[in-house]
């Protein structure tokens, strides 16, 4: 009777553990908001720490979009009064912000994470908790070793690693992880916690990878459909162009056939016109030769006429010289004029000798 009662009590306790609202944060599905799938494995542990700490002010430096989306979903679903600061390490710290209760720093996405952390130290609450992403990488390992050299810490080494540490004092809500001996969970319990967070986180990471692959496949199918549609439109346009080209060729051939008699007639007329032009050019050449010959003949006649006039002018001078002597003897000789009638020309002077 007692054994059965103990079994019932154990089963009831198991169901109570699985049904407790405290597990809501760990089982909260992540949002597909980023391509950095390594961070998805850390989300159950991060959400559990966030819900346990219930920070008034949470700061995030170089944090992946998937983590930020998950935190905003967690705040909305768990009715948390948390102010989220997204810092880059260069802009001044918001003057109205309260001291930071929870700080998440991604050492894989920032060059000098140690300097940034040093810059934020004055703004940390006394019981602030730090979550460092990238403890298993070359970028984050040195900082993690310096932070955990003297303090209690909790390491989740899966994927790129997530480390949890309280730089100053541990808040009571995180004593099971970071508290002193006797309050902190024993190593076996911490091992179970780490393993179960890893199983759930890896499930979310695989789910995120599947969702990312599905999204890529959907995008590829959409691109393929768009390419097929564009190819179909191109083929239709090419077909229409070929039809129009064939129709234009047919019309051109028909027009050429209809115009053949007219073209033949015009060719005959053109040949006749070319022949007439050739004949006219030959006649024009002969006319130019005749004009040149006639011009030379006229020039020669003009030269002879000029010579004759000069000789005639010389004879008139001689006649005028002889005239006075003849007048004393009662003789007169009229001057020769080329314009006088032939019967009235004077007879040549003959010497008495």
C-alpha positions in Angstrom: 0.0 0.0 0.0 2.8 2.3 0.9 4.7 1.4 -2.4 1.8 2.2 -4.5 1.3 5.5 -2.7 5.0 6.3 -3.3 4.7 5.6 -7.0 1.6 7.8 -7.3 3.4 10.6 -5.5 6.4 10.3 -7.8 4.3 10.3 -10.9 2.3 13.3 -9.6 5.6 15.1 -8.9 6.9 14.4 -12.5 3.7 15.7 -14.0 3.8 18.7 -11.8 7.4 19.5 -12.9 6.5 19.1 -16.6 3.4 21.2 -16.3 4.8 24.0 -14.2 4.7 27.5 -15.8 8.4 27.9 -14.9 9.2 25.9 -18.0 7.4 28.2 -20.4 10.5 30.2 -21.1 12.6 27.1 -21.9 10.0 25.7 -24.2 9.2 29.0 -25.9 9.7 28.5 -29.7 12.2 30.9 -31.3 11.4 33.3 -34.0 13.1 32.8 -37.4 14.7 36.2 -37.4 18.4 35.5 -38.2 20.9 33.6 -40.3 23.3 32.9 -37.4 21.9 29.5 -36.5 24.6 28.8 -33.8 22.7 31.1 -31.3 19.5 29.0 -31.4 21.1 26.3 -29.3 21.5 28.8 -26.4 18.0 30.2 -26.4 16.4 27.8 -23.8 19.2 28.5 -21.2 19.2 32.2 -22.0 15.4 32.4 -21.6 15.5 30.5 -18.3 18.1 32.9 -16.9 16.3 35.9 -18.2 13.0 34.8 -16.6 14.7 34.0 -13.3 16.5 37.4 -13.2 13.5 39.4 -14.4 15.8 42.4 -15.2 14.5 46.0 -15.1 17.2 46.9 -17.7 18.8 44.5 -20.1 21.6 45.5 -22.4 22.7 43.8 -25.6 25.9 44.4 -27.5 26.6 42.9 -30.9 23.8 40.4 -30.3 22.5 38.3 -33.1 19.0 39.2 -34.4 17.6 35.8 -33.5 18.5 36.4 -29.8 17.0 39.9 -29.8 13.8 38.6 -31.4 13.5 35.8 -28.8 14.1 38.2 -25.9 11.3 40.6 -27.2 9.0 37.6 -27.5 9.8 36.4 -24.0 9.2 39.9 -22.5 5.8 40.1 -24.3 4.6 36.6 -23.4 5.8 36.7 -19.7 4.6 40.2 -19.0 8.0 41.4 -17.9 8.7 45.1 -17.3 12.1 45.2 -18.9 13.8 48.0 -20.8 16.0 46.7 -23.7 19.1 48.6 -24.6 20.9 47.8 -27.9 24.4 49.2 -27.6 27.3 49.3 -30.0 30.1 50.4 -27.6 30.5 53.8 -29.2 27.4 55.9 -28.5 27.0 57.4 -25.0 25.1 55.4 -22.5 21.5 56.6 -22.3 21.2 59.0 -19.3 17.7 57.9 -18.4 18.5 54.2 -18.3 18.6 52.3 -15.0 21.7 50.3 -14.0 22.0 47.2 -16.2 20.7 44.0 -14.5 21.5 41.7 -17.4 24.1 42.1 -20.1 24.5 39.9 -23.2 27.7 40.4 -25.1 28.6 38.5 -28.4 32.4 38.4 -28.5 32.3 36.8 -32.1 30.6 40.0 -33.5 32.8 42.7 -32.0 36.5 43.4 -32.2 37.5 44.5 -28.7 34.9 43.1 -26.3 37.1 43.6 -23.2 37.2 47.3 -23.8 33.5 47.5 -24.3 32.9 45.6 -21.1 35.3 47.9 -19.2 33.3 50.9 -20.6 30.0 49.4 -19.2 31.3 48.5 -15.7 30.2 51.8 -14.2 26.6 51.2 -15.5 26.2 47.7 -14.1 24.0 47.0 -11.2 25.7 45.4 -8.1 24.0 42.1 -8.8 24.2 42.2 -12.6 24.6 39.0 -14.5 26.7 38.7 -17.7 26.0 36.3 -20.5 29.0 36.0 -22.9 28.4 34.4 -26.3 31.5 32.9 -28.0 33.4 31.3 -25.1 34.5 28.5 -27.3 36.0 30.8 -30.0 39.3 32.6 -30.3 37.6 35.9 -30.0 35.7 35.2 -26.7 37.9 32.7 -24.9 40.5 35.2 -23.4 37.7 37.4 -22.0 35.9 34.4 -20.5 39.0 33.2 -18.8 39.7 36.6 -17.3 36.0 36.9 -16.1 36.0 33.5 -14.5 39.5 33.5 -12.9 38.2 34.2 -9.4 34.4 34.0 -9.6 31.7 31.3 -9.8 30.4 30.7 -13.3 28.3 28.4 -15.4 29.5 27.3 -18.9 27.3 26.0 -21.7 29.9 24.8 -24.2 27.6 23.8 -27.0 28.0 25.4 -30.5 30.1 28.6 -30.0 29.6 28.5 -26.2 27.6 30.6 -23.7 29.0 31.6 -20.4 27.1 33.0 -17.4 28.9 35.0 -14.6 28.1 37.6 -12.0 31.0 40.0 -11.9 30.2 41.6 -8.6 27.6 39.7 -6.5 25.2 36.9 -7.4 21.4 37.8 -7.5 19.4 35.4 -5.3 17.4 34.1 -8.2 20.6 32.7 -9.8 22.0 31.0 -6.6 21.2 27.6 -8.1 23.7 28.3 -10.9 26.2 30.8 -9.4 25.6 30.6 -5.6 28.1 29.4 -3.0 28.5 25.8 -2.0 25.4 24.4 -0.3 23.1 26.7 -2.2 24.2 26.0 -5.7 23.0 22.8 -7.4 25.2 19.8 -7.1 27.3 18.8 -10.1 24.9 16.0 -11.1 22.0 18.5 -11.2 24.0 21.0 -13.1 25.0 18.3 -15.6 21.4 17.3 -16.1 20.4 21.0 -16.6 23.2 21.5 -19.1 22.3 18.3 -21.0 18.5 19.1 -21.1 19.1 22.7 -22.2 21.5 21.3 -24.9 18.9 18.8 -26.1 16.1 21.4 -26.3 18.5 24.0 -27.7 19.8 21.7 -30.4 16.2 20.9 -31.3 15.5 24.6 -31.8 18.7 24.9 -33.8 17.8 22.0 -36.1 14.3 23.4 -36.4 15.7 26.8 -37.3 18.0 25.2 -39.9 15.0 23.3 -41.4 13.0 26.5 -41.5 15.9 28.3 -43.1 16.2 25.6 -45.7 12.4 25.7 -46.3 12.6 29.4 -46.7 15.4 29.0 -49.2 13.6 26.3 -51.1 10.5 28.5 -51.2 12.5 31.4 -52.5 14.2 29.2 -55.1 10.8 27.9 -56.2 9.5 31.4 -56.5 12.6 32.4 -58.5 12.2 29.4 -60.7 8.5 30.1 -61.3 9.3 33.7 -62.1 12.0 32.5 -64.6 9.7 30.1 -66.2 7.0 32.8 -66.5 9.6 35.2 -68.0 10.8 32.4 -70.4 7.2 31.7 -71.5 6.6 35.4 -72.1 9.9 35.7 -74.1 8.9 32.7 -76.2 5.5 34.2 -77.0 7.1 37.5 -77.8 9.6 35.8 -80.1 6.9 33.8 -81.8 4.8 36.9 -82.4 8.0 38.6 -83.8 8.7 35.7 -86.1 5.0 35.8 -87.3 5.2 39.5 -88.0 8.5 39.1 -89.8 7.1 36.3 -92.0 4.0 38.4 -92.8 6.2 41.4 -93.6 8.3 39.2 -96.0 5.2 37.9 -97.7 3.8 41.4 -98.2 7.2 42.6 -99.5 7.3 39.6 -102.0 3.8 40.3 -103.1 4.5 44.0 -103.6 7.7 43.2 -105.5 5.7 40.8 -107.8 3.0 43.5 -108.4 5.6 46.1 -109.2 7.7 44.0 -111.6 6.0 45.3 -114.9 6.4 48.9 -113.8 10.0 48.3 -112.8 10.7 46.7 -116.3 9.1 49.7 -118.0 11.1 52.2 -115.9 14.3 50.3 -116.7 13.6 50.6 -120.5 12.9 54.3 -120.1 16.0 54.7 -118.1 18.1 52.9 -120.8 16.6 55.2 -123.5 17.3 58.3 -121.4 20.9 57.2 -120.9 21.3 56.6 -124.6 19.8 60.0 -125.4 22.1 61.6 -122.9 25.1 59.9 -124.5 24.1 61.2 -128.0 23.6 64.7 -126.6 27.0 64.5 -124.9 28.6 63.5 -128.3 26.8 66.3 -130.2 27.8 68.8 -127.5 31.5 67.6 -127.8 31.4 68.1 -131.6 29.7 71.5 -131.2 32.5 72.6 -128.7 35.1 71.5 -131.2 33.4 73.5 -134.1 33.2 76.6 -131.8 36.8 76.3 -131.0 37.8 76.0 -134.7 35.6 78.9 -135.7 37.0 81.0 -132.9 40.6 80.4 -134.1 39.5 81.3 -137.7 37.9 84.6 -136.5 41.1 85.4 -134.6 43.2 84.8 -137.7 40.9 87.0 -139.8 41.0 89.7 -137.2 44.8 89.6 -137.2 44.8 89.9 -141.1 42.4 92.8 -140.9 44.5 94.5 -138.3 47.6 94.1 -140.5 45.6 95.5 -143.6 44.4 98.5 -141.7 47.9 99.3 -140.6 49.2 99.1 -144.2 46.2 101.2 -145.4 46.9 103.8 -142.7 50.6 103.9 -143.9 49.5 104.5 -147.6 47.2 107.3 -146.5 50.0 109.1 -144.8 52.2 108.8 -147.9 49.3 110.1 -150.1 48.8 113.1 -147.8 52.6 113.8 -148.1 52.6 113.7 -151.9 49.4 115.7 -152.3 50.8 119.3 -151.8 53.5 118.7 -154.5 51.0 117.5 -156.9 48.7 120.4 -156.3 51.4 122.9 -157.5 51.3 121.1 -160.8 47.6 121.2 -161.0 47.1 117.6 -160.0 45.2 116.1 -157.1 45.0 112.6 -155.9 42.0 111.7 -153.7 42.8 109.6 -150.7 42.0 105.9 -150.9 39.1 104.9 -148.9 38.2 101.3 -148.3 34.6 102.3 -148.0 34.4 104.1 -151.5 32.8 102.3 -154.4 35.1 100.4 -156.7 34.5 102.7 -159.7 35.4 105.8 -157.6 38.8 104.5 -156.3 41.8 106.7 -157.6 44.0 105.2 -160.1 47.4 104.2 -158.9 50.1 106.8 -159.2 52.5 106.0 -162.0 55.9 107.5 -162.1 56.8 109.4 -165.4 59.8 107.4 -165.4 
